[in-house]
Amino acid sequence: MIVANHISYLDTIVIFPALPGYFRVLGKKEFARIPLVGFIYKQIVILVDRSNNVSRAISMRLMWRVLRKEGNVMIFPEGTFNETGAPLKSFYDGAFRLALTTGTDVLPVLFPDTLRRWHYSAWWKLWPGKNRAVFLPPISVRELTMNDLPELKDRVYKAMEAELMKY
């Protein structure tokens, strides 16, 4: 289970060359409506309509299947762009619930440069430069139960926040 900060449109592009191996990304269903890009998006992303409980349940089952049979799942636990000015927005439970349910360790990844390359407020402005992917140590879910979900989420959040503060 891979989790990453989400601050720019570029995050969803940088993730593919940054991460080795096979993985699927959880993504918003709304982007599938964009002409041409939407077709490609639907082929590589597990779609979710966050306002629909059935869609959320289906996406959770698809991610569970990917983790069990195919490879890794990548989720932005903030759910959307962090426009708060803080290093991270609060995390949703889904990624951590899935990690606990499947017994899959959590690998936090940070993209400290993407905001400077493609700011969320100006989708038409791209700036050149390097985009780093910072891999933090995996966080084990061994010995944890669903009752430990808040603790796991907080542990991942604090590790990512502390590292982001360095950049």
C-alpha positions as CSV (number, residue, x, y, z in Angstrom):
1,M,0.0,0.0,0.0
2,I,1.6,3.3,-1.1
3,V,0.4,6.6,0.2
4,A,1.6,10.0,-1.0
5,N,1.0,13.7,-0.4
6,H,-1.1,15.5,-2.9
7,I,-0.4,19.1,-3.7
8,S,-0.3,19.4,-7.5
9,Y,-1.7,18.0,-10.8
10,L,1.8,16.8,-11.4
11,D,1.7,14.3,-8.5
12,T,-0.5,11.9,-10.5
13,I,2.0,12.0,-13.4
14,V,5.3,11.8,-11.4
15,I,4.1,8.8,-9.5
16,F,4.5,6.5,-12.5
17,P,8.2,6.9,-13.3
18,A,8.9,7.3,-9.6
19,L,7.5,4.0,-8.4
20,P,8.9,0.7,-9.6
21,G,6.7,-2.3,-10.3
22,Y,3.0,-2.7,-11.0
23,F,0.5,-0.6,-9.1
24,R,-2.9,0.9,-9.5
25,V,-3.9,4.4,-8.3
26,L,-7.2,5.3,-6.7
27,G,-8.6,8.3,-8.6
28,K,-11.6,10.5,-8.8
29,K,-14.3,9.4,-11.3
30,E,-14.8,13.0,-12.5
31,F,-11.5,13.0,-14.4
32,A,-12.7,10.2,-16.6
33,R,-15.0,12.7,-18.4
34,I,-12.1,14.7,-19.9
35,P,-11.9,14.0,-23.6
36,L,-8.9,11.7,-24.6
37,V,-7.2,12.0,-21.2
38,G,-10.2,10.4,-19.6
39,F,-10.0,7.3,-21.8
40,I,-6.4,6.8,-20.8
41,Y,-7.2,7.6,-17.2
42,K,-9.9,5.0,-17.0
43,Q,-7.5,2.3,-18.2
44,I,-4.9,2.8,-15.4
45,V,-6.9,4.2,-12.4
46,I,-9.3,2.5,-10.0
47,L,-12.2,5.0,-10.2
48,V,-14.2,6.2,-7.2
49,D,-17.2,8.5,-6.9
50,R,-16.5,9.8,-3.4
51,S,-20.1,11.0,-3.0
52,N,-21.5,7.5,-3.7
53,N,-21.3,4.7,-1.0
54,V,-21.7,2.0,-3.6
55,S,-18.9,3.4,-5.7
56,R,-16.6,3.6,-2.7
57,A,-17.4,0.0,-1.7
58,I,-16.7,-1.2,-5.3
59,S,-13.4,0.7,-5.4
60,M,-12.4,-0.8,-2.0
61,R,-13.1,-4.3,-3.3
62,L,-11.1,-3.6,-6.5
63,M,-8.1,-2.3,-4.4
64,W,-8.3,-5.4,-2.2
65,R,-8.1,-7.6,-5.2
66,V,-5.2,-5.7,-6.7
67,L,-3.3,-6.0,-3.4
68,R,-4.1,-9.7,-3.1
69,K,-3.4,-10.8,-6.7
70,E,-1.7,-8.2,-8.8
71,G,0.6,-5.7,-7.1
72,N,0.4,-2.5,-5.1
73,V,-2.3,0.2,-4.7
74,M,-1.4,3.9,-4.5
75,I,-3.7,6.3,-2.6
76,F,-3.5,10.0,-1.8
77,P,-5.0,9.8,1.7
78,E,-5.7,13.6,1.8
79,G,-8.3,12.9,-0.9
80,T,-7.6,16.0,-2.9
81,F,-5.1,18.9,-3.2
82,N,-3.8,20.3,0.1
83,E,-4.6,24.0,-0.2
84,T,-4.3,24.6,3.6
85,G,-0.8,25.9,3.8
86,A,0.0,23.2,6.3
87,P,2.4,20.4,5.2
88,L,-0.6,17.9,4.9
89,K,-4.3,17.9,5.1
90,S,-6.0,15.4,7.4
91,F,-6.1,11.9,6.1
92,Y,-9.2,9.8,5.3
93,D,-9.4,6.3,6.7
94,G,-9.7,4.3,3.5
95,A,-6.0,3.6,2.8
96,F,-5.4,2.5,6.3
97,R,-8.5,0.5,6.6
98,L,-7.4,-1.4,3.5
99,A,-3.9,-1.9,4.7
100,L,-5.2,-3.4,8.0
101,T,-7.8,-5.5,6.3
102,T,-5.2,-7.0,3.9
103,G,-2.2,-7.0,6.2
104,T,-0.3,-4.9,3.8
105,D,2.4,-2.5,5.1
106,V,2.2,1.2,4.3
107,L,4.9,2.8,2.2
108,P,4.8,6.6,2.5
109,V,6.1,8.6,-0.5
110,L,6.5,12.4,-0.7
111,F,6.6,14.7,-3.7
112,P,8.3,17.9,-2.3
113,D,8.8,19.6,-5.6
114,T,5.6,19.2,-7.6
115,L,3.9,22.3,-6.3
116,R,6.7,24.5,-7.6
117,R,6.4,22.8,-11.0
118,W,2.7,22.8,-11.5
119,H,0.7,24.8,-8.9
120,Y,-2.9,23.6,-8.4
121,S,-4.2,27.2,-8.8
122,A,-2.8,27.6,-12.3
123,W,-3.3,24.4,-14.3
124,W,-2.1,26.1,-17.5
125,K,1.4,27.0,-16.0
126,L,4.1,24.4,-15.9
127,W,7.6,25.2,-14.7
128,P,10.7,23.1,-15.6
129,G,12.8,21.4,-13.0
130,K,13.5,18.2,-11.1
131,N,10.7,16.4,-9.3
132,R,11.9,14.3,-6.4
133,A,10.2,11.3,-4.9
134,V,11.2,10.7,-1.3
135,F,10.5,7.2,0.0
136,L,10.1,6.9,3.8
137,P,10.6,3.6,5.6
138,P,7.6,1.2,5.3
139,I,5.2,1.2,8.3
140,S,4.3,-2.3,9.4
141,V,0.7,-3.3,10.1
142,R,1.8,-6.6,11.6
143,E,0.2,-7.1,15.1
144,L,-2.3,-4.3,14.4
145,T,-6.0,-4.7,14.3
146,M,-8.8,-2.5,13.0
147,N,-9.0,-0.9,16.5
148,D,-5.5,0.5,15.8
149,L,-6.6,2.4,12.6
150,P,-6.4,5.9,14.2
151,E,-2.9,5.0,15.6
152,L,-1.7,3.8,12.2
153,K,-3.1,6.8,10.4
154,D,-1.5,9.2,12.9
155,R,1.8,7.4,12.7
156,V,1.9,7.7,8.9
157,Y,0.8,11.3,9.0
158,K,3.4,12.3,11.5
159,A,6.2,10.5,9.6
160,M,5.2,12.3,6.3
161,E,4.7,15.6,8.0
162,A,8.1,15.5,9.7
163,E,9.8,14.7,6.5
164,L,7.9,17.4,4.5
165,M,9.0,20.0,7.0
166,K,12.6,19.4,5.9
167,Y,11.8,20.5,2.4
